[in-house]
Amino acid sequence: MQTEWNDSPTQHLAQRWSRHHLRLHRWLLQRPALLPDGASLLLAVSGGQDSMVLVGLLHDLQRLHHWKLQLWHGNHQLRANAGEQASELARWAAQQGIPLHMEVWREPEPTEAAARAWRYAALAAAASSCGASHVVTGHTASDRAETLLLQLARGSHRRGLASLRPQRPLTAELTLVRPLLLFTRGETGEIHTQLGLPLWPDASNEDPRYSRNRLRQEVLPVLEQLHPGASRRISGVAERLGQEQDSQQELVELALTGLLAGPPAPPIALRRRDLVALQPANQRQLLQHWLARQGVSNLPAPQLDLLLSRLTHGREPGSTDLRKGLRLQWDRQHLWLQQPSAGPPHRAEPPDSP
């Protein structure tokens, strides 16, 4: 049954209830920490299909989970009608009785990475100011499949292949949650039609200059033709990789503790000889985890392999630049991270054993 939201925003949940509502409701009950009962949620809403379905489903389930819902919309100023669409979305949100926070990107940059960084920073600030404990986005199983394929093409480490987890910390106080990973983009299209939701599409989603759009338009349709349901299965691979990563976390922590060097080594240094004595797969995992502890995550696999090759073959000191201005340095005994503003660390290297 289709609902005209603008005409009857307070229509009873039973009149819109569907198998999709039930599926999401049960999934959330099985994972009470994902969107806790009574939590204050800030929903990121672009006006596109997936984000509007996010609002529709959570608004319908609100009376069962007692959430406090607020919306956030970012005007990137990258398309001519962005301001007009933002105003229409604001009027619709007011009709539903859902508070909407709007923000304009004052110095827009036409790149995917810059836009994403601005959105998450603005969402975190808005959530903090409005008292929300969770930021919620409309990422779907199709988005996660696209992300896995892009990361695979870049040669990402397994940690990168497990991107787009159901939840992750956004800041020390905020959690980012993606409840629509249950659904493919085809399913959110079905839900959108069923609920009679409005739509404000972003024309940039069709622009082939963006790598994700080309993957969505040219690659995934071929995979779906060859193997129907490919997007859901690829998304499932990312989910399983994430679960395996979680299960290994305790063992990795224990092993890494055994590799940490004490004085007179530099702070938070690893014992180089002990690291390179391990099997290559264990070297990769421990080094990646150690770097992630210090804010350097998801090094591409080729870069990680080259680094380990330099550490393993030959005993000479060396260094390499990483992200965010950090520099990895090593001598014959240890390896450590050099902060951008720090000077050369004081270290006392013992003489080599025969």
C-alpha positions in Angstrom: 0.0 0.0 0.0 1.4 3.4 -1.0 1.3 6.2 1.5 1.0 9.9 0.6 3.3 11.3 3.2 2.5 14.9 2.5 -1.2 14.3 3.0 -1.1 12.1 6.1 2.2 12.4 8.0 0.7 10.9 11.2 -0.8 7.8 9.5 -0.6 4.8 11.8 2.4 2.5 11.4 0.2 -0.6 10.7 -1.0 1.0 7.4 2.5 1.2 6.1 4.0 -2.0 7.7 5.9 -4.2 5.2 8.3 -7.1 5.2 11.1 -4.6 5.0 9.9 -2.9 8.2 9.8 -6.3 9.9 13.2 -7.3 8.7 14.9 -4.1 9.9 13.0 -4.2 13.2 14.1 -7.8 13.9 17.7 -7.0 12.9 17.8 -4.0 15.3 16.3 -6.1 18.1 19.1 -8.7 17.6 21.7 -5.9 17.8 20.4 -3.6 20.6 23.7 -1.7 20.7 23.4 -0.6 17.1 20.6 1.9 17.5 19.7 1.7 21.3 16.2 2.2 22.5 15.6 5.8 23.2 18.8 7.0 21.6 19.0 10.5 20.0 19.7 10.0 16.2 20.9 12.4 13.6 20.1 11.1 10.1 22.1 12.3 7.2 19.7 13.1 4.4 20.7 14.0 0.9 17.2 13.8 -0.6 18.1 10.8 -2.7 16.4 7.4 -2.7 18.5 5.7 0.0 18.5 8.5 2.5 14.8 9.1 2.1 14.1 5.4 2.7 16.3 5.7 5.8 14.1 8.5 7.1 10.9 6.6 6.1 11.8 3.4 7.8 13.2 4.9 11.0 10.3 7.3 11.3 7.9 4.4 11.1 9.8 2.3 13.6 10.3 5.2 16.0 7.3 4.4 18.2 8.7 0.9 18.7 12.2 2.0 19.6 11.5 5.4 21.1 14.3 7.2 19.3 14.5 11.0 19.1 15.0 11.7 15.3 16.6 14.7 13.8 17.8 15.2 10.2 20.9 16.8 8.7 21.2 18.0 5.1 24.4 19.4 3.6 24.2 21.7 0.6 27.5 21.1 -1.3 26.7 23.9 -3.8 28.0 21.7 -6.6 24.8 21.7 -8.7 22.6 24.6 -9.8 19.4 23.5 -8.1 21.0 22.5 -4.8 19.5 25.5 -2.8 16.0 24.9 -4.3 16.1 21.2 -3.4 17.3 22.0 0.1 14.3 24.3 0.6 11.9 21.7 -0.6 13.4 19.1 1.7 13.1 21.5 4.6 9.4 22.1 4.0 8.8 18.3 3.8 10.7 17.7 7.0 8.6 20.4 8.7 5.4 18.6 7.5 6.6 15.4 9.1 7.4 17.2 12.4 11.1 16.1 12.2 13.7 18.8 13.0 16.1 19.4 10.2 19.6 21.0 10.5 21.0 22.4 7.2 24.5 23.4 6.4 26.1 25.0 3.4 29.6 24.1 2.2 31.1 27.6 1.8 34.2 26.6 -0.1 33.2 23.5 -2.2 35.7 21.3 -4.0 34.5 19.0 -6.8 36.1 15.8 -5.5 34.5 12.8 -3.8 37.1 12.7 -1.1 36.8 16.4 -0.2 33.0 16.3 -0.1 33.0 13.2 2.1 35.4 14.7 4.5 33.3 17.9 4.8 30.1 15.9 5.3 31.5 13.8 8.1 33.1 16.8 9.9 29.9 18.8 9.6 27.8 15.8 10.8 30.0 15.3 13.8 29.7 19.0 14.7 26.0 19.1 14.2 25.5 15.9 16.3 27.5 17.3 19.1 25.5 20.6 19.1 22.1 18.9 19.0 22.9 16.2 21.6 22.8 13.2 19.3 24.6 10.1 20.3 24.5 8.4 16.8 24.9 9.7 13.3 23.0 7.5 10.8 23.6 7.2 7.1 21.7 5.5 4.3 24.5 3.3 2.9 23.2 0.1 1.4 24.6 -3.4 0.6 25.1 -2.1 -3.0 27.3 0.8 -1.6 29.3 -1.8 0.4 29.7 -4.0 -2.7 31.0 -1.0 -4.7 33.4 -0.1 -1.9 34.8 -3.6 -1.7 35.4 -3.7 -5.5 37.1 -0.2 -5.5 39.3 -1.2 -2.6 40.1 -4.5 -4.3 41.1 -2.7 -7.5 43.4 -0.4 -5.4 45.1 -3.5 -3.9 43.8 -2.7 -0.4 44.7 -4.7 2.7 41.9 -6.9 4.1 41.0 -4.2 6.5 40.1 -1.9 3.6 38.0 -4.7 2.0 35.9 -4.8 5.2 35.0 -1.1 4.9 31.5 0.2 5.5 30.8 -1.7 8.7 27.3 -1.5 10.3 28.8 0.9 12.9 32.1 2.6 13.7 33.2 5.4 16.0 32.9 8.8 14.3 34.4 10.7 17.2 35.2 9.7 20.8 31.6 10.5 21.7 29.7 9.7 18.5 28.9 6.4 16.7 28.2 6.2 13.0 25.6 3.6 12.1 24.5 2.2 8.7 21.2 0.2 9.2 20.4 0.0 5.5 23.2 -2.4 4.8 20.5 -5.0 5.1 19.1 -3.8 1.7 20.3 -3.5 -1.9 19.7 -0.4 -3.9 17.0 -2.3 -5.8 15.2 -3.0 -2.5 15.4 0.6 -1.3 13.8 1.6 -4.7 10.9 -0.8 -3.9 10.5 0.6 -0.3 10.7 4.2 -1.7 7.8 3.5 -4.0 5.8 1.6 -1.4 6.0 4.5 1.1 5.3 7.2 -1.4 8.3 9.2 -0.4 9.4 12.3 -2.2 12.7 12.4 -4.1 15.4 15.0 -4.8 17.9 13.2 -7.0 21.5 14.4 -7.3 22.5 14.7 -11.0 26.2 14.2 -10.0 25.4 10.6 -9.2 25.3 10.0 -13.0 28.5 11.8 -13.7 31.0 9.3 -15.1 34.0 11.4 -13.9 33.5 9.9 -10.5 34.9 6.4 -10.1 32.0 5.1 -8.0 29.5 6.2 -10.6 31.3 4.3 -13.4 31.5 1.2 -11.2 27.8 1.5 -10.4 26.7 2.1 -14.1 29.2 -0.2 -16.0 30.6 -2.9 -13.7 27.9 -4.0 -11.2 25.2 -4.4 -13.9 27.4 -6.8 -15.7 28.1 -8.8 -12.6 24.4 -8.9 -11.8 23.6 -10.2 -15.3 26.2 -12.9 -14.9 25.4 -13.8 -11.3 22.0 -12.3 -10.1 22.3 -11.2 -6.5 26.0 -10.4 -6.9 25.8 -7.1 -5.0 24.3 -8.7 -2.0 26.9 -11.5 -2.0 29.8 -9.2 -2.4 28.5 -7.1 0.5 28.3 -10.3 2.5 31.9 -11.0 1.8 32.8 -7.6 3.3 30.6 -8.4 6.3 32.4 -11.7 6.9 35.8 -10.2 6.5 34.8 -7.6 9.1 33.6 -10.4 11.5 36.9 -12.3 11.0 38.8 -9.2 11.7 37.0 -8.7 15.0 37.5 -12.3 16.0 41.3 -11.9 15.5 41.6 -8.6 17.3 42.4 -10.1 20.8 45.0 -12.4 19.4 46.6 -9.6 17.4 46.7 -7.3 20.5 48.4 -10.0 22.5 51.0 -10.7 19.8 51.7 -7.0 19.3 52.2 -6.4 23.0 55.0 -9.0 22.8 56.7 -7.0 20.0 56.8 -3.6 21.7 60.3 -2.5 22.7 61.1 -0.9 26.0 63.8 1.7 26.8 66.2 2.8 25.5 64.2 2.4 22.2 62.1 5.3 21.0 58.5 5.5 22.4 56.0 3.0 21.0 58.7 1.2 18.9 58.6 -2.3 17.6 61.5 -4.8 17.8 62.5 -5.1 14.1 64.2 -8.5 14.3 61.3 -10.1 16.1 58.8 -8.7 13.6 60.6 -9.9 10.5 61.2 -13.4 12.0 57.4 -14.1 11.7 55.6 -15.5 8.7 54.9 -12.8 6.1 51.1 -12.8 6.7 51.7 -12.3 10.4 54.2 -9.5 9.6 51.6 -7.7 7.5 48.8 -8.0 10.1 50.9 -6.9 13.0 52.5 -4.0 11.2 49.1 -2.8 9.9 47.6 -3.1 13.3 50.5 -1.2 15.0 50.2 1.6 12.5 46.4 1.8 12.9 47.0 2.2 16.7 48.9 5.4 15.8 46.4 6.8 13.3 47.8 5.3 10.1 45.2 2.8 8.8 44.6 0.9 5.6 47.9 1.1 3.8 47.5 -0.3 0.3 48.9 -3.9 0.2 51.7 -3.1 -2.4 53.0 -0.3 -0.1 52.8 -2.6 2.9 54.6 -5.4 1.1 57.4 -3.0 -0.2 57.8 -1.7 3.4 58.2 -5.2 4.8 60.6 -6.1 2.1 62.8 -3.2 3.0 62.6 -4.3 6.7 63.4 -7.9 6.0 66.1 -7.8 3.4 69.2 -6.0 4.7 69.8 -4.6 8.1 70.6 -1.0 7.2 68.6 1.9 8.8 65.9 3.6 6.6 62.7 5.5 6.5 59.6 6.1 4.4 56.8 8.7 4.4 53.3 7.7 5.3 50.1 9.6 5.5 49.3 12.8 7.4 53.0 13.8 7.4 54.1 10.8 9.5 57.4 9.2 8.8 58.3 5.6 9.6 61.9 5.2 10.6 64.0 2.1 11.5 67.5 1.1 12.6 68.9 -2.3 12.9 67.0 -3.0 16.2 63.7 -1.0 16.1 61.1 0.8 14.0 59.0 3.7 15.1 56.9 6.6 13.8 58.3 10.1 13.6 55.6 12.8 14.2 55.6 15.7 11.8 56.5 18.4 14.4 59.0 16.3 16.3 62.7 16.4 15.8 65.0 13.3 15.5 64.3 11.1 18.4 67.0 10.3 20.9 67.8 6.6 20.7 70.6 4.4 22.0 71.1 1.5 19.7 73.0 -1.4 21.2 75.7 -3.0 19.2 74.8 -6.0 16.9 75.1 -9.5 18.3 77.3 -11.8 16.2 
